[in-house]
Amino acid sequence: MNLENVLITPLVTEKAQNLQEIGNSQGKRMVKYSFKIHPLANKSLVKDAIKKIYNLSPSSINILVYKGKMKRFRNMPSQRPHWKKAIVTFENGANLEFGKGV
């Protein structure tokens, strides 16, 4: 798998913003960022992709698997796709700019 295809998009949600603020409130320089990742990616691939794209070394990576829900469209059931989320922790207070220049 290509390392450029491992990280699909950063997740900027209210819960992800709260994860970033927890490290500041506890007096630690720990920062957490959330990413939507490829369904076949694992922790080592995510770590290598972060190192290559952002030139930073994460201290820990947690991966969550979300199962797709069954939805109906015009009374026809269909399955939403499964996806994975990675929570990447940086101990040195790293700052990643996602929407810079938009």
C-alpha positions in Angstrom: 0.0 0.0 0.0 1.2 3.5 -0.8 1.9 5.7 2.2 0.1 8.6 0.6 -3.1 6.6 0.5 -3.0 5.5 4.2 -4.3 8.8 5.6 -7.5 9.7 3.8 -8.6 12.9 5.7 -8.1 14.6 9.1 -11.2 14.5 11.2 -12.0 18.0 12.6 -14.9 17.4 14.9 -15.9 18.7 18.3 -14.7 15.5 20.0 -11.4 15.7 18.2 -11.0 19.4 19.3 -11.7 18.3 22.9 -8.9 15.7 22.7 -6.4 18.4 21.7 -7.5 20.6 24.6 -7.2 17.8 27.3 -3.4 17.8 27.1 -3.2 21.6 27.6 -5.6 21.5 30.6 -3.5 18.8 32.4 -0.3 20.8 31.9 1.2 18.3 29.5 2.5 19.0 26.1 0.5 16.0 24.7 -1.5 16.7 21.5 -3.9 14.2 19.8 -5.1 14.4 16.2 -7.8 12.2 14.5 -7.6 10.9 11.0 -9.8 8.8 8.8 -7.6 6.1 7.4 -7.6 3.3 4.8 -9.6 0.2 5.9 -6.5 -2.0 5.4 -4.1 0.2 7.2 -2.5 -0.8 10.5 -0.5 1.1 13.2 2.9 0.7 11.6 1.6 2.0 8.2 0.0 5.0 9.9 3.2 5.8 11.8 5.3 5.6 8.6 2.7 7.8 6.7 2.8 10.5 9.5 6.6 10.5 9.4 6.7 10.9 5.7 3.9 13.5 5.2 4.4 15.7 8.3 8.0 14.9 9.3 6.9 14.2 12.9 7.2 11.1 15.0 4.1 10.1 16.9 4.4 8.7 20.4 1.3 6.4 20.2 -1.4 5.5 17.7 -4.9 4.1 18.6 -7.1 2.7 15.8 -10.9 2.3 16.0 -13.0 0.3 13.5 -16.4 1.6 12.6 -18.9 -0.8 11.0 -21.1 0.5 8.3 -24.8 0.9 9.1 -27.7 -0.5 7.2 -29.6 2.3 5.5 -32.7 2.4 3.3 -33.1 4.3 0.1 -36.5 4.0 -1.6 -37.3 0.9 0.5 -34.1 -0.8 -0.8 -31.6 -1.7 2.0 -28.0 -0.9 1.4 -24.9 -1.1 3.6 -22.7 2.0 4.3 -19.0 1.2 4.0 -16.8 0.2 7.0 -14.1 2.7 7.9 -11.2 3.2 10.4 -10.2 6.1 12.6 -6.7 6.7 13.9 -6.0 8.8 17.0 -2.4 9.9 16.8 -0.7 11.2 20.0 2.3 13.5 19.9 4.2 14.1 23.2 6.2 17.2 22.1 3.2 19.4 21.5 3.3 19.2 17.7 1.1 21.5 15.7 -0.4 20.2 12.4 -2.0 22.8 10.1 -4.8 21.2 8.1 -6.6 23.9 6.2 -3.8 26.4 5.8 -4.1 28.4 2.6 -7.7 27.5 1.9 
